[in-house]
């Protein structure tokens, strides 16, 4: 379900445990999901300190549209991985990817050198029991 989602809410965690959620594009290759961001992003700083993340399908504004999964994310800044992730994102999103980078630059947002984030082993987070669940016992 995550790999099929057009947008994903990626939640990373600050040193104090506070969650920070960001809407990202993803591409799948095998068992891994890839995200691209830039070297100076807050996501990278947080991931270098804590590789635990949560991911959930979302709308284009990052509002979750389904259940979240806990996963591990690794910052992959080596050239072959970044090139592969870039190719996967470009293949999936087409002309939207270079257009978005251009628009971000025009709006004054830093785009910087791309960095890949490799997300592995997403496992659904158990949901809280619902009222209906309590009546089935």
C-alpha positions in Angstrom: 0.0 0.0 0.0 2.8 2.4 0.8 4.6 1.8 -2.5 1.3 2.5 -4.4 0.7 5.8 -2.6 1.4 8.9 -4.7 2.4 10.8 -1.5 3.7 9.5 1.8 3.8 11.2 5.2 7.4 10.5 6.5 7.7 11.1 10.2 11.1 11.5 11.7 11.9 12.3 15.4 13.7 15.1 17.1 16.2 14.4 19.9 13.5 15.0 22.5 11.2 12.4 20.7 8.9 15.0 19.1 7.6 13.7 15.8 8.1 15.8 12.6 6.0 14.7 9.6 6.8 15.7 6.0 5.0 14.9 2.8 7.4 13.1 0.4 7.4 11.3 -2.9 8.6 7.7 -2.8 9.8 5.1 -5.3 10.1 1.4 -4.6 12.8 -1.0 -5.6 12.5 -4.5 -4.3 11.9 -4.4 -0.5 13.2 -0.8 -0.2 11.4 2.6 -0.5 13.5 5.6 -1.6 12.9 9.2 -0.8 15.0 12.1 -2.2 15.7 15.3 -0.2 18.5 17.8 0.0 21.7 17.6 2.1 20.7 20.5 4.4 17.2 19.3 5.2 16.0 18.8 8.8 15.0 15.2 7.9 18.7 14.3 7.2 19.8 15.8 10.5 17.1 13.9 12.4 17.8 10.7 10.6 21.5 10.8 11.3 20.6 10.9 15.0 17.7 8.4 15.0 16.9 6.0 12.1 13.4 5.1 13.4 10.6 6.5 11.2 6.9 6.2 10.6 5.4 6.2 7.1 1.8 6.5 6.0 0.0 7.0 2.7 -1.0 10.7 2.6 -2.6 13.3 0.4 -0.5 16.0 -1.3 -0.4 18.0 1.9 0.9 15.2 4.1 -2.4 14.4 5.8 -2.4 10.6 6.4 -4.8 8.6 4.3 -4.2 5.2 5.9 -2.5 3.4 8.6 1.1 4.2 9.6 4.0 1.7 9.5 7.1 1.8 11.6 10.3 1.4 9.6 14.1 2.1 9.6 15.5 4.8 7.4 19.1 5.1 6.3 20.7 8.2 4.8 22.4 7.1 1.6 24.6 9.9 0.3 26.9 7.7 -1.9 26.7 8.7 -5.6 25.4 5.3 -6.9 22.5 5.1 -4.5 21.6 8.8 -5.0 21.7 8.3 -8.8 19.5 5.1 -8.5 17.0 6.8 -6.2 16.8 9.8 -8.6 16.2 7.6 -11.6 13.4 5.8 -9.7 11.7 9.0 -8.6 12.0 10.5 -12.1 10.6 7.3 -13.6 7.6 7.3 -11.2 6.8 11.1 -11.2 8.0 12.0 -14.7 8.2 15.7 -15.5 6.9 16.6 -12.1 10.2 15.9 -10.4 12.4 18.4 -12.3 9.5 20.9 -12.3 9.2 20.8 -8.6 13.0 21.2 -8.1 12.9 24.3 -10.4 9.9 25.8 -8.7 11.5 25.3 -5.3 14.6 27.1 -6.5 12.5 30.0 -7.9 10.7 30.3 -4.6 14.0 30.6 -2.7 13.9 27.2 -1.1 17.2 25.4 -1.0 17.3 22.3 -3.1 21.0 21.6 -2.7 22.7 18.3 -3.5 20.2 15.5 -3.5 20.5 12.8 -0.8 18.6 9.5 -0.8 16.8 8.1 2.1 16.4 4.3 2.0 13.4 3.0 4.0 13.4 -0.6 5.0 11.3 -3.1 6.8 8.0 -1.1 7.2 5.7 -2.9 9.6 2.1 -1.7 10.3 1.6 -0.1 13.6 -1.1 -1.9 15.6 -4.2 0.2 15.8 -6.1 0.9 18.9 -9.1 -1.3 19.4 -12.4 0.2 18.2 -15.7 0.2 20.0 -16.9 -2.4 17.5 -13.9 -4.7 18.4 -14.9 -4.6 22.1 -18.4 -5.9 21.4 -17.1 -9.0 19.5 -15.7 -10.6 22.7 
